[in-house]
Amino acid sequence: MSFGPLKAFNLVKDGATGLSKGYAFCEYGDSNVTDASIQGLNGMQLGDKKLIVQLASVGAKNMPGGPGVIGVQLPGMNLLAPAVSTEVLCLLNMVTEEELRDDEEFEDIMEDVREECSKYGFVKSLEIPRPIPDVDVPGVGKIFVEFTSIGECQKAQQALTGRKFANRVVVTSYYDPDRYHRREF
């Protein structure tokens, strides 16, 4: 069963052992297939296990027509996550639009993310798109962190994936540096 090409896939692994924690996140290139893929994959038998598939929370809500991030859970399954590592990390499921609208809260989030990410390498730049009333701002709800090297970004990705931030599970994905520099969020 195929629903189209994936834009991003992240298997959440235990930082200490490198083994799967039993869940993953994926994002389709065409967000219009999200609902159909959830319906088609949820409850699917895979060996002696059943997939649990649901829409992951990206910010406070998923914008209509916006990208749908899907959480897939299969306890006990160890899979390899194909992902091309880059020096730019995209953090999802950390902030809500409401939090980003508040200037003080926004500054706190910027400081917290920079401080935490600096533990894994030098943070070259940090972008958090903010909502603007009556304007569709691409990337709202996502946080982009640019490191000086791919190795530093990989360390941050391994450490931050699956962690909790404001009672939400952090989802990470590598992001294309060229798109990042063109501000194509």
C-alpha positions as CSV (number, residue, x, y, z in Angstrom):
1,M,0.0,0.0,0.0
2,S,1.5,3.3,-1.1
3,F,0.3,6.9,-0.4
4,G,3.1,8.8,-2.1
5,P,6.7,9.9,-1.5
6,L,7.7,10.9,2.0
7,K,9.1,14.4,2.6
8,A,10.5,13.4,6.0
9,F,10.8,10.2,8.1
10,N,12.2,9.9,11.6
11,L,12.4,6.7,13.6
12,V,12.8,7.7,17.3
13,K,15.7,5.9,18.9
14,D,17.0,5.5,22.4
15,G,20.0,7.9,22.7
16,A,22.0,5.4,24.9
17,T,21.4,2.2,22.9
18,G,20.5,3.4,19.4
19,L,17.6,1.0,19.4
20,S,14.1,2.0,18.2
21,K,11.7,3.3,20.9
22,G,8.9,1.7,18.9
23,Y,7.5,4.8,17.2
24,A,8.3,7.1,14.2
25,F,7.1,10.2,12.5
26,C,6.6,10.8,8.8
27,E,5.5,13.6,6.6
28,Y,4.2,13.1,3.1
29,G,5.4,15.3,0.2
30,D,1.7,15.8,-0.7
31,S,-0.2,16.8,2.6
32,N,-3.5,15.9,0.9
33,V,-2.8,12.2,1.3
34,T,-2.3,12.5,5.1
35,D,-5.9,11.5,6.1
36,A,-6.1,8.6,3.7
37,S,-2.7,7.3,4.8
38,I,-3.8,7.4,8.5
39,Q,-7.0,5.5,7.7
40,G,-5.2,3.0,5.5
41,L,-2.2,2.3,7.9
42,N,-3.9,2.5,11.3
43,G,-4.5,-1.0,12.6
44,M,-2.6,-2.6,9.7
45,Q,-1.2,-6.0,10.7
46,L,2.6,-6.1,10.4
47,G,3.9,-9.5,11.5
48,D,2.4,-10.2,14.9
49,K,1.9,-6.4,15.7
50,K,-0.6,-3.8,14.6
51,L,0.4,-0.3,13.6
52,I,-1.1,2.6,15.6
53,V,-1.1,5.6,13.3
54,Q,-2.4,9.1,14.2
55,L,-1.9,12.7,13.3
56,A,1.0,14.3,15.4
57,S,0.5,17.7,16.9
58,V,2.5,20.3,15.1
59,G,2.0,23.5,17.2
60,A,-1.5,24.1,18.5
61,K,-3.2,22.8,15.4
62,N,-2.6,21.6,12.0
63,M,-3.3,24.3,9.5
64,P,-5.8,23.4,6.7
65,G,-3.8,22.4,3.6
66,G,-0.6,22.5,5.7
67,P,1.8,19.5,6.1
68,G,0.4,16.7,8.1
69,V,2.9,14.9,10.3
70,I,1.9,11.4,11.1
71,G,3.0,9.4,14.2
72,V,3.4,5.7,13.6
73,Q,3.8,3.3,16.5
74,L,4.8,-0.3,16.4
75,P,6.0,-1.5,19.8
76,G,9.1,-3.8,19.6
77,M,10.0,-3.1,16.0
78,N,13.5,-2.0,15.2
79,L,13.7,-0.3,11.8
80,L,16.3,1.8,10.1
81,A,15.5,5.4,9.5
82,P,16.7,6.5,6.0
83,A,17.5,10.2,6.3
84,V,20.1,12.4,4.6
85,S,21.9,14.2,7.4
86,T,22.5,17.9,6.9
87,E,23.8,20.7,9.2
88,V,20.2,22.1,9.6
89,L,17.8,20.5,12.0
90,C,14.1,21.1,12.0
91,L,12.3,20.7,15.3
92,L,8.6,20.0,15.3
93,N,5.9,19.7,18.0
94,M,7.6,22.1,20.3
95,V,5.7,25.4,20.0
96,T,2.2,26.6,19.4
97,E,1.1,29.6,17.4
98,E,-0.2,31.2,20.6
99,E,3.3,30.9,22.2
100,L,4.9,32.4,19.1
101,R,2.6,35.4,19.1
102,D,3.7,36.5,22.6
103,D,6.9,38.5,22.4
104,E,8.2,37.5,25.8
105,E,7.4,33.8,25.3
106,F,9.0,33.9,21.8
107,E,12.3,35.3,23.3
108,D,12.2,32.6,26.0
109,I,11.8,29.9,23.4
110,M,14.6,31.3,21.3
111,E,16.9,31.4,24.3
112,D,15.9,27.9,25.5
113,V,16.4,26.3,22.1
114,R,19.8,28.1,21.5
115,E,21.0,27.1,24.9
116,E,19.9,23.4,24.6
117,C,21.2,23.0,21.0
118,S,24.6,24.6,22.0
119,K,25.2,21.5,24.1
120,Y,25.7,19.6,20.9
121,G,27.7,22.1,18.8
122,F,28.0,25.7,17.7
123,V,24.6,27.1,16.7
124,K,25.4,29.1,13.6
125,S,21.8,30.4,13.2
126,L,18.3,29.8,14.5
127,E,15.0,30.6,12.8
128,I,11.5,30.4,14.3
129,P,8.9,31.6,11.9
130,R,6.2,33.6,13.7
131,P,2.5,34.0,12.7
132,I,1.4,37.2,11.2
133,P,-2.4,38.1,11.4
134,D,-4.1,37.4,8.0
135,V,-0.9,36.2,6.4
136,D,0.0,32.6,5.7
137,V,3.5,32.3,7.0
138,P,5.3,29.1,5.9
139,G,7.0,27.1,8.7
140,V,5.0,28.4,11.6
141,G,5.2,25.8,14.4
142,K,8.7,24.6,13.2
143,I,12.1,25.6,14.6
144,F,15.2,25.5,12.4
145,V,18.7,25.2,13.9
146,E,21.8,25.5,11.8
147,F,25.0,24.0,13.1
148,T,28.5,24.4,11.8
149,S,28.8,20.7,10.9
150,I,26.7,17.7,10.0
151,G,28.2,15.8,13.0
152,E,27.0,18.4,15.5
153,C,23.6,18.4,13.9
154,Q,23.5,14.5,14.2
155,K,24.4,14.7,17.9
156,A,21.6,17.2,18.5
157,Q,19.1,15.1,16.4
158,Q,19.9,12.0,18.4
159,A,19.6,13.8,21.8
160,L,16.5,15.9,21.1
161,T,14.3,13.4,19.2
162,G,11.6,12.0,21.5
163,R,12.4,14.4,24.4
164,K,9.7,16.5,26.0
165,F,9.3,20.2,25.6
166,A,6.3,21.9,27.3
167,N,4.7,18.4,27.7
168,R,5.0,17.7,23.9
169,V,7.2,15.0,22.3
170,V,9.9,16.7,20.1
171,V,10.0,15.5,16.5
172,T,13.1,16.2,14.5
173,S,14.1,16.1,10.8
174,Y,17.1,17.1,8.8
175,Y,16.4,20.1,6.6
176,D,17.9,21.1,3.2
177,P,20.5,23.9,3.9
178,D,19.8,25.6,0.5
179,R,16.0,25.8,1.3
180,Y,16.9,27.0,4.8
181,H,19.1,29.8,3.5
182,R,16.4,30.8,1.0
183,R,14.0,30.9,3.9
184,E,11.7,28.3,2.3
185,F,10.2,27.0,5.4
